[in-house]
Amino acid sequence: MRQLIAYKMVSLFLRCVSHMMMLLFQLDDDRYGMDVKVVVEVIPRVPLQRLPRMPDYVAGLLNYRGEVLPVLDMSVMFNERNSQPYLSTRVIITKIGSAGQLVGLMAENVAETIKVQEKDFVDTRAMGDVGAFVDAVIIDGHRMIQKVDVNKILTEDVQRFIAYAGDMSELAE
């Protein structure tokens, strides 16, 4: 009996491993998703501290539970326009990089999560430089979802800004 229960638990675990949960957001007519494993929290759009002479994709700084976090505007990074102040516009607190640096990503229409099977993704890296931050796509019904690799957001400029924001956070303590 114990072996049967153990077998069923292992079987259930293996079925779950091939699935992933994705947090979906939309920019213009394009849908994107990111693995919820890198998401710490999703918060409403809040006023941010703007910094002079920062790149356009830097929305500002956020006081997140006493820690100063940089917030990057995904609409600027993907579509070269500022995020709209919709009720569904959110700041997604994520862990980026090997050190797990907390960064806020502002995105529009953050409204749902879905479970997908990893085997259903089509790897876009073989197609050339399809998108700087996208490494795979999946079809959900009749619409395509582009899988965002948040670690690819770490361009040299972004890394410098995150290091700068981290230094500011340490000074605030």
Contacts in CASP RR format, 6 or more apart in sequence:
PFRMAT RR
TARGET T0000
AUTHOR 0000-0000-0000
METHOD contacts of the structure
MODEL  1
MRQLIAYKMVSLFLRCVSHMMMLLFQLDDDRYGMDVKVVVEVIPRVPLQR
LPRMPDYVAGLLNYRGEVLPVLDMSVMFNERNSQPYLSTRVIITKIGSAG
QLVGLMAENVAETIKVQEKDFVDTRAMGDVGAFVDAVIIDGHRMIQKVDV
NKILTEDVQRFIAYAGDMSELAE
18 117 0 8 1.000
18 118 0 8 1.000
18 119 0 8 1.000
19 115 0 8 1.000
19 116 0 8 1.000
19 117 0 8 1.000
19 118 0 8 1.000
20 35 0 8 1.000
20 36 0 8 1.000
20 37 0 8 1.000
20 115 0 8 1.000
20 116 0 8 1.000
20 117 0 8 1.000
20 118 0 8 1.000
21 35 0 8 1.000
21 36 0 8 1.000
21 113 0 8 1.000
21 114 0 8 1.000
21 115 0 8 1.000
22 33 0 8 1.000
22 34 0 8 1.000
22 35 0 8 1.000
22 36 0 8 1.000
22 113 0 8 1.000
22 114 0 8 1.000
22 115 0 8 1.000
22 116 0 8 1.000
22 145 0 8 1.000
22 147 0 8 1.000
23 33 0 8 1.000
23 34 0 8 1.000
23 36 0 8 1.000
23 39 0 8 1.000
23 42 0 8 1.000
23 92 0 8 1.000
23 110 0 8 1.000
23 112 0 8 1.000
23 113 0 8 1.000
24 31 0 8 1.000
24 32 0 8 1.000
24 33 0 8 1.000
24 110 0 8 1.000
24 111 0 8 1.000
24 112 0 8 1.000
24 113 0 8 1.000
24 114 0 8 1.000
24 145 0 8 1.000
25 31 0 8 1.000
25 32 0 8 1.000
25 33 0 8 1.000
25 74 0 8 1.000
25 90 0 8 1.000
25 92 0 8 1.000
25 107 0 8 1.000
25 108 0 8 1.000
25 109 0 8 1.000
25 110 0 8 1.000
25 111 0 8 1.000
26 32 0 8 1.000
26 108 0 8 1.000
26 109 0 8 1.000
27 74 0 8 1.000
27 75 0 8 1.000
27 78 0 8 1.000
27 79 0 8 1.000
27 107 0 8 1.000
27 108 0 8 1.000
27 109 0 8 1.000
28 79 0 8 1.000
30 78 0 8 1.000
30 146 0 8 1.000
31 140 0 8 1.000
31 143 0 8 1.000
31 144 0 8 1.000
31 145 0 8 1.000
31 146 0 8 1.000
32 74 0 8 1.000
32 78 0 8 1.000
32 107 0 8 1.000
32 134 0 8 1.000
32 145 0 8 1.000
32 146 0 8 1.000
32 147 0 8 1.000
32 148 0 8 1.000
33 145 0 8 1.000
33 146 0 8 1.000
33 147 0 8 1.000
33 148 0 8 1.000
34 92 0 8 1.000
34 94 0 8 1.000
34 147 0 8 1.000
34 148 0 8 1.000
34 150 0 8 1.000
35 147 0 8 1.000
36 113 0 8 1.000
38 94 0 8 1.000
38 95 0 8 1.000
38 96 0 8 1.000
38 150 0 8 1.000
39 92 0 8 1.000
39 93 0 8 1.000
39 94 0 8 1.000
40 93 0 8 1.000
40 94 0 8 1.000
40 95 0 8 1.000
40 102 0 8 1.000
41 92 0 8 1.000
41 93 0 8 1.000
42 90 0 8 1.000
42 91 0 8 1.000
42 92 0 8 1.000
42 93 0 8 1.000
42 110 0 8 1.000
43 90 0 8 1.000
43 91 0 8 1.000
43 93 0 8 1.000
44 90 0 8 1.000
44 91 0 8 1.000
45 83 0 8 1.000
45 85 0 8 1.000
45 89 0 8 1.000
45 90 0 8 1.000
45 91 0 8 1.000
45 106 0 8 1.000
46 62 0 8 1.000
46 91 0 8 1.000
48 59 0 8 1.000
48 60 0 8 1.000
48 61 0 8 1.000
48 62 0 8 1.000
48 71 0 8 1.000
49 60 0 8 1.000
49 61 0 8 1.000
49 62 0 8 1.000
49 63 0 8 1.000
50 60 0 8 1.000
51 58 0 8 1.000
51 60 0 8 1.000
51 61 0 8 1.000
54 60 0 8 1.000
54 161 0 8 1.000
55 157 0 8 1.000
55 161 0 8 1.000
56 73 0 8 1.000
56 76 0 8 1.000
56 80 0 8 1.000
56 82 0 8 1.000
57 72 0 8 1.000
57 73 0 8 1.000
57 76 0 8 1.000
57 77 0 8 1.000
57 158 0 8 1.000
58 70 0 8 1.000
58 71 0 8 1.000
58 72 0 8 1.000
58 73 0 8 1.000
58 161 0 8 1.000
59 71 0 8 1.000
59 72 0 8 1.000
59 73 0 8 1.000
59 76 0 8 1.000
59 83 0 8 1.000
59 106 0 8 1.000
60 70 0 8 1.000
60 71 0 8 1.000
61 68 0 8 1.000
61 69 0 8 1.000
61 70 0 8 1.000
61 71 0 8 1.000
61 165 0 8 1.000
61 168 0 8 1.000
62 68 0 8 1.000
62 69 0 8 1.000
62 70 0 8 1.000
62 71 0 8 1.000
62 91 0 8 1.000
62 104 0 8 1.000
63 69 0 8 1.000
64 93 0 8 1.000
64 102 0 8 1.000
64 104 0 8 1.000
66 172 0 8 1.000
67 102 0 8 1.000
67 169 0 8 1.000
68 165 0 8 1.000
68 166 0 8 1.000
68 168 0 8 1.000
68 169 0 8 1.000
68 172 0 8 1.000
69 93 0 8 1.000
69 102 0 8 1.000
69 103 0 8 1.000
69 104 0 8 1.000
69 165 0 8 1.000
69 169 0 8 1.000
70 103 0 8 1.000
70 104 0 8 1.000
70 161 0 8 1.000
70 162 0 8 1.000
70 165 0 8 1.000
70 166 0 8 1.000
71 91 0 8 1.000
71 103 0 8 1.000
71 104 0 8 1.000
71 105 0 8 1.000
71 106 0 8 1.000
72 103 0 8 1.000
72 104 0 8 1.000
72 105 0 8 1.000
72 106 0 8 1.000
72 153 0 8 1.000
72 158 0 8 1.000
73 82 0 8 1.000
73 83 0 8 1.000
73 106 0 8 1.000
74 83 0 8 1.000
74 105 0 8 1.000
74 106 0 8 1.000
74 107 0 8 1.000
74 108 0 8 1.000
75 81 0 8 1.000
75 82 0 8 1.000
75 83 0 8 1.000
75 84 0 8 1.000
75 106 0 8 1.000
75 107 0 8 1.000
75 108 0 8 1.000
76 82 0 8 1.000
76 83 0 8 1.000
77 133 0 8 1.000
77 153 0 8 1.000
78 133 0 8 1.000
83 89 0 8 1.000
83 106 0 8 1.000
83 107 0 8 1.000
83 108 0 8 1.000
84 108 0 8 1.000
86 108 0 8 1.000
86 109 0 8 1.000
88 108 0 8 1.000
88 109 0 8 1.000
88 110 0 8 1.000
88 111 0 8 1.000
89 106 0 8 1.000
89 107 0 8 1.000
89 108 0 8 1.000
89 109 0 8 1.000
89 110 0 8 1.000
90 106 0 8 1.000
90 107 0 8 1.000
90 110 0 8 1.000
91 104 0 8 1.000
91 105 0 8 1.000
91 106 0 8 1.000
92 104 0 8 1.000
92 105 0 8 1.000
92 106 0 8 1.000
92 107 0 8 1.000
92 110 0 8 1.000
93 102 0 8 1.000
93 103 0 8 1.000
93 104 0 8 1.000
94 102 0 8 1.000
94 103 0 8 1.000
94 104 0 8 1.000
94 105 0 8 1.000
94 150 0 8 1.000
95 101 0 8 1.000
95 102 0 8 1.000
96 102 0 8 1.000
96 103 0 8 1.000
96 150 0 8 1.000
96 151 0 8 1.000
96 153 0 8 1.000
96 154 0 8 1.000
96 162 0 8 1.000
97 151 0 8 1.000
97 154 0 8 1.000
101 162 0 8 1.000
101 166 0 8 1.000
103 153 0 8 1.000
103 162 0 8 1.000
105 150 0 8 1.000
105 153 0 8 1.000
114 140 0 8 1.000
114 145 0 8 1.000
116 138 0 8 1.000
116 140 0 8 1.000
116 145 0 8 1.000
120 138 0 8 1.000
120 139 0 8 1.000
121 136 0 8 1.000
121 137 0 8 1.000
121 138 0 8 1.000
121 147 0 8 1.000
122 136 0 8 1.000
122 137 0 8 1.000
122 138 0 8 1.000
123 135 0 8 1.000
123 136 0 8 1.000
124 130 0 8 1.000
124 131 0 8 1.000
124 134 0 8 1.000
124 135 0 8 1.000
124 136 0 8 1.000
124 137 0 8 1.000
125 135 0 8 1.000
125 136 0 8 1.000
132 152 0 8 1.000
132 155 0 8 1.000
133 148 0 8 1.000
133 149 0 8 1.000
133 150 0 8 1.000
133 152 0 8 1.000
133 153 0 8 1.000
134 146 0 8 1.000
134 147 0 8 1.000
134 148 0 8 1.000
134 149 0 8 1.000
135 147 0 8 1.000
135 149 0 8 1.000
135 152 0 8 1.000
136 146 0 8 1.000
136 147 0 8 1.000
137 144 0 8 1.000
137 145 0 8 1.000
137 146 0 8 1.000
137 147 0 8 1.000
138 144 0 8 1.000
138 145 0 8 1.000
138 147 0 8 1.000
139 145 0 8 1.000
154 162 0 8 1.000
END
